[in-house]
Amino acid sequence: MQGELFLCATPIGNLEDITLRVLKILKEVDLIAAEDTRNSKKLLNYFEIKTPMTSYHKHNKIEKAYDLVDQMKKGKNIALITDAGTPAISDPGEDLVRICYEEGIHVTSLPGPSACVTALTLSGLPTRRFCFEAFLPADKRQKQEILEELKTETRTIIIYEAPHRLVRTLEELKENLGDRRITVCRELTKKHETCFQTTLEKAVLFYREQEPKGECVLLLEGRSRQEMKEEKQEEWKELSVREHVDFYLQQGMEKKEAMKRAAKDRGVSKREIYQELLEN
């Protein structure tokens, strides 16, 4: 019989947030793969769990994944835990899960704490639709590409950031996305948990004066679809009606379709477009 991989969510701050099911599995499996064994040792000691551990992190994620798969093929059950939260979310565990599926190993996830969802529920921003960016890339070009994409994002945006980079990231967000509502969540589930509802401009000024401490989750308001539509309509109105229709004709559209598209772009009726063309 092959073993199985258990993705076990661990507390993001408050140790009492661990589930009974996770505790049971961590005690029963043959091996625990942990992002940082020194950090996870504190958790296991607190709950008197004696299961052996091995390290699994971003620097050995591929080679070690195949080693863990080999052990599961021989019948070992393995639990994967990260330093805090749910494994495989902005975490090398995603590679282990992928390789397990490729190798025919069964994977199951034990739900529990997750910083991004916890922060989202506390943000006061729309929660029905959201996009998760985790940490922005260190590479300047890659970061700029993502910031460009986020300019027109209509969903609530979730970003992770370390305290020593917080001010710089807030400045870059303000510069690229403009001023908008933001909630800065810090020290989630811990004694000094804070959720600061403000704007990007005010957040920059505040954290320039108040040195941030603790890991942060930034939640940004998405763009209004109506606002974006109105901006686009204003851009189209810089063209004459004739130029606007010709733009679509040059793409091979039939005249009726070109007029229909121009009317939609400008937020007017097709009749108005037709009348304008007749008069000019």
C-alpha positions as CSV (number, residue, x, y, z in Angstrom):
1,M,0.0,0.0,0.0
2,Q,1.3,3.5,-0.9
3,G,1.4,6.2,1.6
4,E,-0.4,9.6,1.3
5,L,0.5,13.3,1.6
6,F,-1.4,15.4,4.1
7,L,-1.3,19.1,3.7
8,C,-1.7,20.4,7.3
9,A,-2.6,24.0,8.0
10,T,-0.9,25.4,11.1
11,P,-1.5,28.5,13.2
12,I,-0.5,31.9,11.8
13,G,0.0,33.3,15.3
14,N,-2.3,31.9,17.9
15,L,-1.5,28.3,18.6
16,E,-5.1,27.6,19.7
17,D,-6.2,28.0,16.1
18,I,-4.9,24.5,15.1
19,T,-7.6,22.0,14.3
20,L,-8.2,18.7,16.1
21,R,-7.8,16.8,12.8
22,V,-4.4,18.4,12.1
23,L,-3.2,17.4,15.6
24,K,-4.4,13.8,15.1
25,I,-2.7,13.5,11.7
26,L,0.6,15.1,12.9
27,K,0.7,12.4,15.6
28,E,-0.2,9.5,13.3
29,V,1.9,10.1,10.2
30,D,5.4,8.5,9.8
31,L,7.1,11.8,8.9
32,I,6.5,15.6,9.0
33,A,8.0,17.7,6.2
34,A,8.5,21.2,7.6
35,E,9.6,24.4,6.0
36,D,11.8,25.2,9.0
37,T,12.3,22.3,11.4
38,R,13.5,24.7,14.2
39,N,10.4,26.8,14.0
40,S,8.1,23.8,13.7
41,K,9.7,22.1,16.6
42,K,8.2,24.7,18.9
43,L,4.7,23.9,17.6
44,L,5.2,20.1,18.0
45,N,6.7,20.5,21.5
46,Y,3.7,22.6,22.6
47,F,1.3,19.9,21.6
48,E,3.7,17.0,22.7
49,I,4.0,15.6,19.2
50,K,7.0,13.3,18.8
51,T,6.8,12.5,15.0
52,P,10.1,12.7,13.2
53,M,10.7,15.8,11.0
54,T,12.6,16.6,7.8
55,S,13.2,19.9,6.1
56,Y,11.3,20.8,2.9
57,H,11.9,24.4,1.7
58,K,12.4,26.5,-1.5
59,H,16.1,25.5,-1.8
60,N,15.5,21.8,-1.9
61,K,11.9,21.7,-3.1
62,I,12.4,19.6,-6.3
63,E,15.1,17.1,-5.2
64,K,13.5,16.6,-1.8
65,A,10.0,16.2,-3.3
66,Y,11.1,13.1,-5.2
67,D,12.7,11.7,-2.1
68,L,9.5,12.2,-0.2
69,V,7.5,10.6,-3.0
70,D,9.8,7.6,-2.9
71,Q,9.1,7.2,0.8
72,M,5.4,7.4,0.2
73,K,5.6,4.8,-2.6
74,K,7.1,2.5,0.1
75,G,4.1,3.1,2.3
76,K,5.0,6.1,4.5
77,N,2.4,8.7,5.3
78,I,3.8,12.2,5.3
79,A,2.4,15.5,6.6
80,L,3.5,18.8,5.0
81,I,3.5,21.9,7.2
82,T,4.7,25.4,6.5
83,D,6.0,28.0,9.0
84,A,2.5,29.4,9.4
85,G,-0.7,28.9,7.6
86,T,-1.8,26.6,4.8
87,P,0.9,24.7,2.8
88,A,1.1,25.2,-1.0
89,I,-0.2,28.8,-0.8
90,S,2.7,31.0,-1.8
91,D,4.8,28.1,-0.7
92,P,7.1,25.4,-2.2
93,G,4.5,22.9,-1.2
94,E,2.8,23.5,-4.6
95,D,5.7,21.7,-6.3
96,L,5.4,18.7,-4.0
97,V,1.7,18.5,-4.7
98,R,2.3,18.6,-8.4
99,I,4.9,15.9,-8.3
100,C,2.7,13.7,-6.1
101,Y,0.0,13.8,-8.7
102,E,2.5,13.1,-11.5
103,E,3.7,10.1,-9.5
104,G,0.3,8.7,-8.6
105,I,0.5,9.7,-4.9
106,H,-2.8,10.6,-3.2
107,V,-3.0,14.1,-1.6
108,T,-5.4,15.5,0.8
109,S,-5.7,18.9,2.5
110,L,-6.6,19.6,6.1
111,P,-8.1,23.1,6.1
112,G,-7.2,25.6,8.7
113,P,-5.6,29.0,9.2
114,S,-4.6,31.1,6.1
115,A,-3.3,34.7,6.4
116,C,-4.8,35.9,3.1
117,V,-8.4,34.8,3.9
118,T,-8.2,35.9,7.6
119,A,-7.0,39.4,6.5
120,L,-9.7,39.5,3.8
121,T,-12.5,38.9,6.3
122,L,-11.1,41.7,8.5
123,S,-10.5,44.2,5.7
124,G,-13.8,45.9,5.4
125,L,-13.4,45.7,1.6
126,P,-15.5,43.6,-0.9
127,T,-14.8,39.9,-0.3
128,R,-16.9,38.2,-3.1
129,R,-14.1,38.6,-5.6
130,F,-10.4,38.9,-4.8
131,C,-7.0,38.3,-6.4
132,F,-4.0,37.0,-4.4
133,E,-0.6,38.3,-5.4
134,A,1.4,37.1,-2.3
135,F,4.8,38.8,-2.2
136,L,5.5,41.1,-5.2
137,P,8.6,39.9,-7.1
138,A,12.0,41.3,-6.2
139,D,13.0,41.6,-9.8
140,K,12.1,45.2,-10.8
141,R,10.9,44.4,-14.3
142,Q,8.6,41.6,-13.1
143,K,7.3,43.7,-10.4
144,Q,6.5,46.5,-12.8
145,E,4.6,44.1,-15.1
146,I,2.4,43.0,-12.2
147,L,1.8,46.6,-11.1
148,E,0.7,47.4,-14.6
149,E,-1.8,44.5,-14.5
150,L,-3.1,45.6,-11.1
151,K,-3.9,49.1,-12.4
152,T,-7.1,47.8,-14.0
153,E,-7.9,45.0,-11.4
154,T,-11.5,45.3,-10.3
155,R,-11.2,42.7,-7.5
156,T,-9.9,43.3,-4.0
157,I,-6.1,42.8,-4.1
158,I,-4.2,40.9,-1.5
159,I,-0.4,41.3,-1.1
160,Y,2.0,40.1,1.5
161,E,4.9,42.2,2.7
162,A,7.6,42.2,5.3
163,P,7.8,45.2,7.7
164,H,11.2,46.5,6.5
165,R,9.8,46.7,2.9
166,L,6.4,48.0,3.7
167,V,6.9,51.8,3.1
168,R,8.7,51.2,-0.2
169,T,5.9,48.8,-1.4
170,L,3.2,51.3,-0.3
171,E,5.0,54.1,-2.2
172,E,5.2,51.9,-5.4
173,L,1.5,51.0,-5.1
174,K,0.5,54.6,-4.7
175,E,2.7,55.7,-7.7
176,N,1.3,53.0,-10.0
177,L,-2.3,52.5,-8.9
178,G,-3.1,55.9,-7.6
179,D,-4.7,56.7,-4.2
180,R,-7.3,54.2,-3.2
181,R,-8.6,52.5,0.0
182,I,-6.4,50.0,1.7
183,T,-6.4,47.9,4.9
184,V,-3.1,47.1,6.4
185,C,-3.3,44.0,8.6
186,R,-0.4,43.1,11.0
187,E,0.3,40.4,13.6
188,L,-2.9,38.5,12.6
189,T,-4.4,36.4,15.4
190,K,-1.6,37.6,17.8
191,K,-1.9,39.8,20.9
192,H,-1.0,43.0,19.0
193,E,-3.1,42.3,15.9
194,T,-4.1,45.5,14.1
195,C,-6.2,46.3,11.0
196,F,-5.6,49.8,9.8
197,Q,-8.3,51.0,7.3
198,T,-7.0,54.0,5.4
199,T,-5.9,55.2,2.0
200,L,-2.6,54.5,0.2
201,E,-1.5,58.1,0.5
202,K,-2.2,58.2,4.3
203,A,-0.7,54.8,4.8
204,V,2.6,56.0,3.3
205,L,2.7,59.1,5.5
206,F,1.8,57.0,8.6
207,Y,4.4,54.3,8.2
208,R,7.1,56.8,7.4
209,E,6.7,58.1,10.9
210,Q,5.7,54.8,12.7
211,E,8.1,52.0,12.0
212,P,6.0,48.9,11.2
213,K,6.6,45.6,13.0
214,G,5.4,42.1,12.2
215,E,4.4,40.5,8.9
216,C,1.8,42.5,7.0
217,V,-1.1,41.7,4.7
218,L,-2.1,44.6,2.4
219,L,-5.7,44.6,1.0
220,L,-6.4,47.1,-1.8
221,E,-9.7,48.2,-3.2
222,G,-10.2,47.2,-6.8
223,R,-11.0,49.7,-9.5
224,S,-14.7,50.6,-10.1
225,R,-15.9,49.1,-13.4
226,Q,-18.1,52.2,-13.9
227,E,-15.2,54.5,-13.4
228,M,-13.0,52.6,-15.8
229,K,-15.9,52.6,-18.4
230,E,-16.3,56.4,-18.1
231,E,-12.5,56.9,-18.4
232,K,-12.5,54.8,-21.6
233,Q,-15.4,56.7,-23.0
234,E,-13.6,60.0,-22.5
235,E,-10.5,58.6,-24.3
236,W,-12.7,57.5,-27.3
237,K,-14.2,61.0,-27.4
238,E,-10.8,62.5,-28.3
239,L,-11.5,60.9,-31.7
240,S,-14.1,62.3,-34.0
241,V,-17.1,60.0,-34.8
242,R,-15.7,59.5,-38.3
243,E,-12.2,58.6,-37.0
244,H,-13.8,56.2,-34.4
245,V,-15.8,54.3,-37.0
246,D,-12.9,54.3,-39.4
247,F,-10.8,52.6,-36.7
248,Y,-13.1,49.6,-36.7
249,L,-13.5,49.6,-40.5
250,Q,-9.7,49.4,-40.9
251,Q,-9.9,46.2,-38.8
252,G,-12.2,44.6,-41.4
253,M,-15.6,45.2,-39.7
254,E,-18.7,45.8,-41.6
255,K,-20.0,49.4,-41.5
256,K,-23.0,48.5,-39.3
257,E,-20.9,46.6,-36.8
258,A,-18.3,49.4,-36.7
259,M,-21.0,51.9,-36.0
260,K,-22.5,49.7,-33.3
261,R,-19.1,49.3,-31.6
262,A,-18.3,53.0,-31.7
263,A,-21.7,53.8,-30.2
264,K,-21.0,51.3,-27.3
265,D,-17.5,52.8,-26.8
266,R,-18.9,56.3,-26.5
267,G,-21.9,55.4,-24.4
268,V,-24.4,56.7,-27.0
269,S,-27.0,55.2,-29.3
270,K,-26.2,53.8,-32.8
271,R,-28.7,56.4,-34.2
272,E,-26.6,59.2,-32.8
273,I,-23.5,57.8,-34.5
274,Y,-25.4,57.5,-37.8
275,Q,-26.8,61.1,-37.5
276,E,-23.3,62.4,-36.8
277,L,-21.9,60.7,-39.9
278,L,-24.7,62.1,-42.0
279,E,-24.1,65.6,-40.8
280,N,-20.4,65.5,-41.4
